[in-house]
């Protein structure tokens, strides 16, 4: 997982706000190399161990509702490259055409088995395939759809310096973001104007504080969050700054 040379970055990423984070990661090139090595090793082992779970989910999804086992949606990863994410399908087929791009509580598009899959975030384990392919990493900013990345501020573009992640501190802190969206008549607008900036505050801070030990810690925090442990920002006093992302 090596950084491109600055001049080789997409033009929209070559700005002063991104440069700050680029310089930080440049000093951690060795850690980035081992981050990729860890991704490959851990994803391979987990795919082997979880193969029975993959089989069970595939059968359950096919029995529960018509459609494909995997949900493949275009997302954005490192350097703005688009890829097709793997997720175990938890909604009816063609759900994107039947409602908003974000999911709210009680969404009628979610299938019966989908409720179970979403509760324990089992849809995400299919992204081990994306990790093997190099499209994603274990810990990093969650991949957004192009519609949302097109609205990134100059500073938010810094999150595209590393591959999109399966989990992150922002994902843990906002695992119940659907509750915020439920109260709105326009979930897409609220997501872009409120939720996304709040999550980006943590995503950008994670780049500044990146370390392999920190990644492993976040992976364990994710496991605990799945089984019900609640986490809040370790520095809530700075939450007021999240709306000032340039």
N, C-alpha and C positions, 0 to 999 in steps of 0.2 A: 504494500500500500504506500507507494511513493508519491510525493507531491510533484506535480508538473512544475516546470520553470515558470516564473511569474509571467513572462511574455507569452507563454503558451496557454494561459488561462483564457476562457471566453471573455470577450471584450466587456460584457456586462459585469464581470467579476473583478476586473482590474480597476479598483477604486481605492481610495484612502481608507475607507472603513474596513474593507476586506483585508487590506495589506497588514493591518494590525494583527489579525488572527493568522494570516499566512506566515508571518515572521515567527509567531509563537510555535506553530507546527513545524516550521523548518528546523527549529532547534530540537525537535523531538522525532527526527527522522528514523532513528534506530527503534524507538518505541512503536512507530507506525509500521515498520517492517515486521516486528514481532506481533503486532496486533493482527496483521493479515495472516501470519503463520498460525496464530492461535485460532483465528476464524476457521481456517481450513481444517485443522486437526479436530477442533471441538465439534464443528458441524458434521464432519464425517462420522465421528463416534456417536453423536446424538441421532443421526439418521439411522444408523444400525440399531441402536437401542430402542428407538421409537417406531421402528417399522411395523410392529403389531398395532400400535395406535393409529398409524397412517391407514392400515388396512381396515381397522374397525370404523374409523371415521368415513372412509370412502364408501363402505357398504351402507352405513347408517344414512349418509347424505343421499345416496341413490334411492334407498327405500323410502325416505321421508318425502322427497319432492322430485319432480322431473328436472333434468338439467345436468350440467357437468359437475364433477367432483370439485374441481378447482375454480376459483374466481380469479380471472386474469385481468387486471386493470392497469392502464398505463400510469406509471408514477415517474418521479424525477429523482435522480441520484447524483453522484459526484460529478461536478463540472456541468450540471444541468442536463446530463445525458438521460434520455428517456428509456425505460425498460418496462417489462410486464411483470408485475408482482404476482407471486404465488400466495393464495390464501385458500383454505378450505371454505367452500361456499356455505354461508350461513343465512343467505337471503334467497328469495325466489329468483329465477332466471331473469335476466334483463332488468335487474332492480334499478340500475342507473337511469333507465328510461322511464321509471315509474315514480320518481321522487327526487329529493335533494341528494347531493353528493355526501352529505354528512348524515349520520344516523342518530335519531333521537329515541328516548325511552318509549317503549310501546309501539315501535315502528312495525306496521303490519306487514312489511316486506320480509321480516325475519321469520324463518321457518321454525318448526318445533324443535328439531335437533339443533337448529341454529342458535336458539336461546341458550342451550347447554354449551355449545361451542364457544359462544361469545362470553359467557359467564366466566369460563376458565381460560379464555384467550387461546383456545386450541386452534383457532383459525390461523394464528400467527406461526405455528410450528412448521407450516409448509414453507415458510420463508428460509428455512435451512437450505433449500434448493437454490434460492437467490444468493445466499452467502457463499455457497460452493462456486457459483458462477462468477462471483466478484461484483455482483450488482449491489449487494448489501453487506453490512457488518453486524456483529451482535449488538454493539452499543453505538448509537449515533442518532441524529435527528430523524424522526419518522418520515418516510417518503410521502410527499404530498402529490396531488394530481396537478398537472400543468396549470389548470385554472387558478390554483392558489399560488403556485410559485411565480406565476406571471405578475403577481401583486406583491412580491417580496420587495422590501426596501433595500437600499444599497448595503446596509449592514447585515441584513438577513441572508444575503447572498453568500456570506462567509460559511454558512452551514453546509454549503455544497462543496467545500474543500475536501471533505471526506465522504465516503459512501453513506447512503441512508442506512438507518439502523432498525433492528427488530425492536429494541427498547431504548429508553433514555430516562433521565430524571424527569423530564417534562411529561413523558408518557405516564410515569408513576404518579406524579402530582396531579395530573389531569385525567386519570383513568375513568373518572365519572363525568367527563365533560358534557355528556348527553344531558345531564341535569341542568346545565347552564343553557343549553340550546333549547330545552323543552319549553322554557318560558317565553320564547320568541316566535313571532309569526314569520320571521325570515331567518332561519338557522344559518344559511350561507353567509349572510351579512354579519351576523353576530360572531360567527366563527372567524371571519377575516378581520373584523374590527376589534374583537375582544379576546377570543381564545388564542388565536394564532400569535399575537404580540406577547401574550403572557407566556406561552410555551417557548417562544423564541428567546425570551429573557434567559431561561434556563439552558436552552440549547447553546447559546453563544457563550454563556458562562462555562459550560462543560468543555468547550474548545479551549478556553483559557486555562482550565485546570486539568486537561487531559493527562491520564496516566493509565498504564495497564492495570495497576492495582485498583484504580478508580472504576475501570470498566468491569472488573470482576465483582466489585462491591455492588455496582448497579444491577448486574445480572442476578445476584442473590436477593437484592431488594425487590426485583421484579417477581421472583418466585414467591416471596412473602406477601407481596401486594395481591397476587393472584388468589392466595388462600385467605385474604381478608384483612391483612394488616394495613393500617392507614398511615400515610406519610404526608408531611407538610413541608413546605420550603424551609430549609435550614437557616435561611436568612430573610425572614418575612419583612424585615424593616426596609429592604431594598425593593420590595415589590412595586413600590410607587414609581420606580425607574423603568419598569418594563414598557410603559407606554411612550417612553422617550427614545425608543430604538429608531435610529435615523433611517 
